[in-house]
């Protein structure tokens, strides 16, 4: 579960205020949530950005003149 620290705390899990982290220990999560030290962060699915393709150039290259 992704959580955010509402205050700094130390123990089995230590975090500073404002830090977000993925925590998998359900017992510790329940304890910290009950104490008001952390809040669950809702993660939204980020849209996948397509890579930008370089447009094909339609301009013609100039022929270079040869010097005599």
MARDOTOR-97780 format. One record per residue: x, y, z of N, C-alpha, C in turn; residue in three letters. Coordinates in steps of 0.001 Angstrom, whole numbers, padded with zeros to 6 digits, always signed. Last residue first. Layout:
! residues N
XYZXYZXYZALA...
! end
This chain:
! residues 68
+034732+026514-058828+035636+026260-059962+037059+026478-059596UNK+032633+024799-056537+033500+025936-056847+034446+025553-057972UNK+029363+023644-056966+030774+023309-056878+031574+024546-057259UNK+026542+024236-054995+027335+024531-056190+028776+024140-055947UNK+024167+021945-053736+025299+022842-053506+026072+023035-054781UNK+020714+022008-053790+021907+021453-054393+023044+022439-054164UNK+018720+021896-050902+019320+022668-051989+020559+021959-052503UNK+016166+019569-050288+017493+020075-049966+018037+020826-051176UNK+012783+020336-049869+013845+019763-050689+015173+020377-050278UNK+010524+019476-047240+011312+020463-047971+012443+019762-048724UNK+009313+017679-045725+008832+017750-047099+009627+018762-047906UNK+010349+015421-043292+010561+016723-043889+010099+016687-045337UNK+008234+013749-041101+009084+013674-042286+009156+015053-042918UNK+008441+014308-037591+007711+014397-038863+008681+014355-040031UNK+009331+011981-035203+009807+013119-035969+009058+013169-037295UNK+006999+011120-032711+007715+010752-033926+008151+012019-034639UNK+007038+010702-029313+006816+011667-030388+007660+011258-031585UNK+005568+007884-027762+006756+008639-028146+006445+009543-029332UNK+002697+008305-025730+003295+007726-026928+004534+008535-027273UNK+002281+007744-022319+002530+008713-023384+003196+008013-024550UNK-000283+006372-020541+000985+006071-021198+001156+007039-022352UNK-001632+007933-017694-001757+007581-019115-000370+007366-019716UNK-001566+006372-014555-001025+007433-015402-001174+007014-016856UNK-004012+005740-012253-003301+005192-013404-002852+006342-014288UNK-003383+006970-009021-004183+006991-010236-003347+006417-011360UNK-003414+005981-005703-002628+006110-006924-003558+006031-008114UNK-003910+007449-002669-004617+006833-003791-003781+007060-005039UNK-002270+006766+000210-002200+007588-000994-002896+006828-002102UNK-003255+006796+003604-003133+006054+002348-003143+007029+001176UNK-001235+008307+006077-002497+008278+005339-002249+007527+004041UNK+000165+008184+009425+000217+008020+007973-001189+008107+007389UNK-000404+008717+012069+000925+009068+011562+001012+009001+010044UNK-002629+007919+013441-002716+009156+012678-001381+009623+012135UNK-002871+005528+014697-002207+006581+015458-002266+007930+014733UNK-004005+004031+012669-004789+004272+013876-004188+005413+014702UNK-001826+003931+010887-003073+004587+010484-003915+004957+011708UNK-000029+002417+012417+000316+003803+012077-000907+004591+011609UNK-001449-000050+012547-001030+000642+013766-000749+002126+013480UNK-001720-000750+009832-002913-000566+010676-002583+000249+011918UNK+001012-000970+009148+000141+000001+008475-001083+000295+009333UNK+001858-003102+010729+002429-001772+010959+001551-000690+010314UNK+000332-005152+009543+000204-004865+010977+000708-003453+011273UNK+001201-005193+006848-000178-004795+007162-000369-004463+008644UNK+003846-004194+005163+003594-004800+006473+002224-004342+006978UNK+004424-002764+002879+003692-004018+002729+003341-004696+004053UNK+004523+000437+001514+004716-000360+002723+003841-001600+002617UNK+005993+002842-000414+005218+001606-000527+005545+000754+000695UNK+005800+006323+000480+006522+005061+000353+005532+003917+000200UNK+006496+009748+000954+005593+008701+000485+006411+007461+000205UNK+006917+012315+003388+007501+011213+002610+006408+010247+002173UNK+005761+014125+005124+005606+014354+003697+006161+013246+002821UNK+008070+013635+007710+006824+014272+007308+006818+014563+005807UNK+009797+010474+007397+009753+011891+007745+008469+012490+007173UNK+009787+007221+008915+009506+008114+007796+009561+009551+008297UNK+010385+003859+009680+010700+005258+009978+010466+006088+008728UNK+009206+000967+011112+009182+001767+009894+009455+003205+010327UNK+009856+000442+013702+010080-000611+012716+010099+000014+011323UNK+010678+003835+014222+010321+002548+014797+010687+001476+013802UNK+009637+007240+014095+010689+006216+013985+010222+004962+014702UNK+008228+010021+012281+008187+008988+013310+009288+007979+013053UNK+006678+013079+011283+007881+012245+011354+007733+011240+012486UNK+003389+012985+009802+004348+013520+010773+005576+012616+010751UNK+002235+011744+007751+001631+013016+008141+002505+013738+009160UNK+003540+009977+005073+003714+010305+006482+003114+011678+006761UNK+001595+008002+002931+002291+009271+003110+002352+009566+004595UNK+001693+004869+001120+001307+005714+002246+002142+006987+002269UNK+000538+002217-000784+001297+003476-000853+000781+004381+000255UNK+000852-001166+000000+000000+000000+000000+000901+001232+000000UNK
! end
